[in-house]
Amino acid sequence: MMITELIDQDDFRAQLQAWGLEGAKQLSLVECSHQLSEALSGPEQELWQERLASLLAKRELLHPEVQAMLDASMK
């Protein structure tokens, strides 16, 4: 099987917005990182960790920049 499409920054931001991160589609990846850090330290911390873990399970499909941001967020 050949992988032809990676989960890129646009896909990642769209997924964050679908999960409730306000305005994520219009933000840069760095700006999303800041909002994601807040979500990961907030009252829904476990939910966000599960969501991000579900993306990390697809590691082979992640664009390297998205993967790096997820790795940094999950530390």
Phi and psi in degrees as GROMACS dihedral restraints (atoms count N, CA, C in turn):
[ dihedral_restraints ]
;  ai    aj    ak    al  type     phi  dphi    fc
    3     4     5     6     1  -102.1    20    10
    4     5     6     7     1   130.7    20    10
    6     7     8     9     1   -86.4    20    10
    7     8     9    10     1   119.1    20    10
    9    10    11    12     1  -107.7    20    10
   10    11    12    13     1   -20.3    20    10
   12    13    14    15     1  -130.4    20    10
   13    14    15    16     1   129.6    20    10
   15    16    17    18     1  -100.3    20    10
   16    17    18    19     1   156.4    20    10
   18    19    20    21     1   -75.8    20    10
   19    20    21    22     1   105.5    20    10
   21    22    23    24     1   -96.1    20    10
   22    23    24    25     1  -172.5    20    10
   24    25    26    27     1   -60.2    20    10
   25    26    27    28     1   -42.3    20    10
   27    28    29    30     1   -63.5    20    10
   28    29    30    31     1   -43.9    20    10
   30    31    32    33     1   -61.8    20    10
   31    32    33    34     1   -43.0    20    10
   33    34    35    36     1   -64.2    20    10
   34    35    36    37     1   -45.9    20    10
   36    37    38    39     1   -64.5    20    10
   37    38    39    40     1   -38.3    20    10
   39    40    41    42     1   -63.4    20    10
   40    41    42    43     1   -39.8    20    10
   42    43    44    45     1   -66.1    20    10
   43    44    45    46     1   -41.9    20    10
   45    46    47    48     1   -60.1    20    10
   46    47    48    49     1   -42.1    20    10
   48    49    50    51     1   -65.4    20    10
   49    50    51    52     1   -41.5    20    10
   51    52    53    54     1   -61.2    20    10
   52    53    54    55     1   -31.3    20    10
   54    55    56    57     1   -82.7    20    10
   55    56    57    58     1    -4.3    20    10
   57    58    59    60     1   110.4    20    10
   58    59    60    61     1     8.0    20    10
   60    61    62    63     1   -83.5    20    10
   61    62    63    64     1    99.9    20    10
   63    64    65    66     1   -52.3    20    10
   64    65    66    67     1   129.4    20    10
   66    67    68    69     1    70.0    20    10
   67    68    69    70     1    11.4    20    10
   69    70    71    72     1   -58.2    20    10
   70    71    72    73     1   -33.1    20    10
   72    73    74    75     1   -65.7    20    10
   73    74    75    76     1   -24.9    20    10
   75    76    77    78     1   -96.5    20    10
   76    77    78    79     1    -4.1    20    10
   78    79    80    81     1   -93.0    20    10
   79    80    81    82     1   159.4    20    10
   81    82    83    84     1   -76.4    20    10
   82    83    84    85     1   167.9    20    10
   84    85    86    87     1   -62.6    20    10
   85    86    87    88     1   -37.1    20    10
   87    88    89    90     1   -64.6    20    10
   88    89    90    91     1   -43.8    20    10
   90    91    92    93     1   -64.4    20    10
   91    92    93    94     1   -38.6    20    10
   93    94    95    96     1   -63.0    20    10
   94    95    96    97     1   -36.7    20    10
   96    97    98    99     1   -60.0    20    10
   97    98    99   100     1   -41.3    20    10
   99   100   101   102     1   -65.2    20    10
  100   101   102   103     1   -44.7    20    10
  102   103   104   105     1   -65.8    20    10
  103   104   105   106     1   -37.7    20    10
  105   106   107   108     1   -65.5    20    10
  106   107   108   109     1   -38.4    20    10
  108   109   110   111     1   -60.5    20    10
  109   110   111   112     1   -41.1    20    10
  111   112   113   114     1   -64.4    20    10
  112   113   114   115     1   -42.7    20    10
  114   115   116   117     1   -63.5    20    10
  115   116   117   118     1   -37.8    20    10
  117   118   119   120     1   -72.7    20    10
  118   119   120   121     1   -16.3    20    10
  120   121   122   123     1  -107.2    20    10
  121   122   123   124     1     2.9    20    10
  123   124   125   126     1   -92.5    20    10
  124   125   126   127     1  -170.1    20    10
  126   127   128   129     1   -66.6    20    10
  127   128   129   130     1   -19.9    20    10
  129   130   131   132     1  -102.9    20    10
  130   131   132   133     1    30.5    20    10
  132   133   134   135     1   -53.5    20    10
  133   134   135   136     1   -49.3    20    10
  135   136   137   138     1   -62.6    20    10
  136   137   138   139     1   -40.7    20    10
  138   139   140   141     1   -61.6    20    10
  139   140   141   142     1   -44.7    20    10
  141   142   143   144     1   -66.9    20    10
  142   143   144   145     1   -37.1    20    10
  144   145   146   147     1   -63.4    20    10
  145   146   147   148     1   -40.8    20    10
  147   148   149   150     1   -64.2    20    10
  148   149   150   151     1   -43.0    20    10
  150   151   152   153     1   -60.9    20    10
  151   152   153   154     1   -46.7    20    10
  153   154   155   156     1   -68.2    20    10
  154   155   156   157     1   -36.5    20    10
  156   157   158   159     1   -62.4    20    10
  157   158   159   160     1   -35.6    20    10
  159   160   161   162     1   -64.5    20    10
  160   161   162   163     1   -34.4    20    10
  162   163   164   165     1   -72.3    20    10
  163   164   165   166     1   -40.8    20    10
  165   166   167   168     1   -64.5    20    10
  166   167   168   169     1   -25.7    20    10
  168   169   170   171     1   -65.2    20    10
  169   170   171   172     1   -21.2    20    10
  171   172   173   174     1   -99.1    20    10
  172   173   174   175     1    30.5    20    10
  174   175   176   177     1   -45.1    20    10
  175   176   177   178     1   -40.1    20    10
  177   178   179   180     1   -68.7    20    10
  178   179   180   181     1   -14.2    20    10
  180   181   182   183     1   -99.9    20    10
  181   182   183   184     1    -3.7    20    10
  183   184   185   186     1   -86.0    20    10
  184   185   186   187     1   136.0    20    10
  186   187   188   189     1   -62.1    20    10
  187   188   189   190     1   142.6    20    10
  189   190   191   192     1   -53.4    20    10
  190   191   192   193     1   -37.5    20    10
  192   193   194   195     1   -68.5    20    10
  193   194   195   196     1   -38.0    20    10
  195   196   197   198     1   -67.3    20    10
  196   197   198   199     1   -44.0    20    10
  198   199   200   201     1   -60.3    20    10
  199   200   201   202     1   -43.2    20    10
  201   202   203   204     1   -62.4    20    10
  202   203   204   205     1   -41.2    20    10
  204   205   206   207     1   -66.6    20    10
  205   206   207   208     1   -41.5    20    10
  207   208   209   210     1   -64.0    20    10
  208   209   210   211     1   -44.3    20    10
  210   211   212   213     1   -57.8    20    10
  211   212   213   214     1   -44.7    20    10
  213   214   215   216     1   -66.2    20    10
  214   215   216   217     1   -36.7    20    10
  216   217   218   219     1   -69.6    20    10
  217   218   219   220     1   -31.5    20    10
  219   220   221   222     1   -86.4    20    10
  220   221   222   223     1    -0.7    20    10
